[in-house]
Amino acid sequence: MTDFDNDYWNAVLTAGIALDERTDLSGRYFFYRASNYKNNSTTSQPFGADAEEHGVSIGWNRKLSDNTRAGLRYGFFSNDEGLTGGNNDYNVSVISGTMEVSFQ
């Protein structure tokens, strides 16, 4: 039997500020790292991971009325997996928008 440690760690940092009574600005950064690949293919199935991910985003939310809110968010994300020969690596930008309407 092969000993295997499933070691990884991640960190998230989030901050926000109210710009005025109706407008909020927020930001987030996250980091993930797993470096525990064990090549024991001569006796068993290789296990583990060798990956690093980063992500950063900034968002804006605005209260348009008592029952309507709008938001816009931009994010940049990257992934680097050492075990796939670069096939699962990526750098990507994402833009998303939201509209919330509550019916009271």
C-alpha distance (Angstrom), angle and dihedral (degrees) to the residues before:
residue distance angle dihedral
M1 . . .
T2 3.78 . .
D3 3.79 121.0 .
F4 3.78 112.7 -127.9
D5 3.79 130.0 -170.6
N6 3.78 116.9 -158.2
D7 3.79 94.9 -153.1
Y8 3.78 120.9 168.9
W9 3.75 137.7 133.3
N10 3.75 138.1 -160.6
A11 3.77 136.9 -172.4
V12 3.79 132.8 -162.0
L13 3.78 127.4 -167.2
T14 3.81 118.3 -170.9
A15 3.80 128.6 179.0
G16 3.77 134.2 172.7
I17 3.75 140.7 179.2
A18 3.79 134.7 -166.8
L19 3.79 106.9 -128.3
D20 3.80 92.1 -170.7
E21 3.81 138.7 -26.6
R22 3.81 92.1 -67.3
T23 3.81 105.6 28.4
D24 3.82 131.5 72.1
L25 3.79 130.6 -177.2
S26 3.81 121.7 -162.3
G27 3.78 137.7 177.9
R28 3.79 134.7 -167.2
Y29 3.79 136.7 -171.6
F30 3.78 125.5 -173.8
F31 3.77 134.3 -176.5
Y32 3.81 130.3 -169.8
R33 3.79 127.6 -176.1
A34 3.79 130.8 177.3
S35 3.77 118.4 175.6
N36 3.76 107.3 164.0
Y37 3.79 107.1 107.7
K38 3.77 113.4 149.4
N39 3.79 117.2 -168.8
N40 3.77 103.4 -152.2
S41 3.80 94.2 146.5
T42 3.80 92.1 135.4
T43 3.81 90.8 69.1
S44 3.80 107.3 14.8
Q45 3.78 147.8 -8.6
P46 3.83 112.1 -50.1
F47 3.80 111.5 -117.1
G48 3.76 138.1 -170.0
A49 3.74 140.1 55.1
D50 3.77 139.1 -96.7
A51 3.78 107.0 -166.4
E52 3.78 141.4 132.5
E53 3.80 125.3 -166.9
H54 3.79 131.6 -176.4
G55 3.77 129.9 -176.1
V56 3.77 135.0 176.7
S57 3.79 127.9 179.9
I58 3.77 140.3 171.7
G59 3.78 125.1 -159.8
W60 3.78 138.0 -168.4
N61 3.84 123.3 -159.6
R62 3.77 126.9 -175.3
K63 3.80 130.5 -172.8
L64 3.80 103.8 -136.9
S65 3.81 96.4 -179.4
D66 3.80 139.1 -18.5
N67 3.80 90.9 -74.5
T68 3.82 104.1 25.4
R69 3.80 131.7 74.6
A70 3.81 130.9 173.4
G71 3.78 129.4 -162.6
L72 3.77 141.0 -175.5
R73 3.81 126.5 -166.5
Y74 3.80 134.6 -176.2
G75 3.78 122.9 -166.5
F76 3.79 138.5 177.3
F77 3.80 119.7 -158.3
S78 3.80 134.1 -179.5
N79 3.79 133.6 -173.2
D80 3.80 129.5 -169.3
E81 3.80 117.6 -174.4
G82 3.77 114.4 -175.1
L83 3.81 96.3 -164.1
T84 3.80 99.6 58.6
G85 3.78 100.7 58.4
G86 3.79 91.0 -114.7
N87 3.82 94.1 -56.4
N88 3.81 93.6 120.3
D89 3.81 97.0 37.5
Y90 3.78 117.4 115.6
N91 3.78 146.8 164.1
V92 3.78 113.9 -158.6
S93 3.79 140.3 171.4
V94 3.80 120.3 -148.6
I95 3.79 129.2 -166.3
S96 3.79 119.1 -172.2
G97 3.76 135.9 173.4
T98 3.78 132.8 -161.9
M99 3.77 136.5 -163.4
E100 3.81 119.1 -169.0
V101 3.77 121.7 -167.2
S102 3.79 121.0 178.8
F103 3.78 120.5 -160.7
Q104 3.77 108.7 -148.6
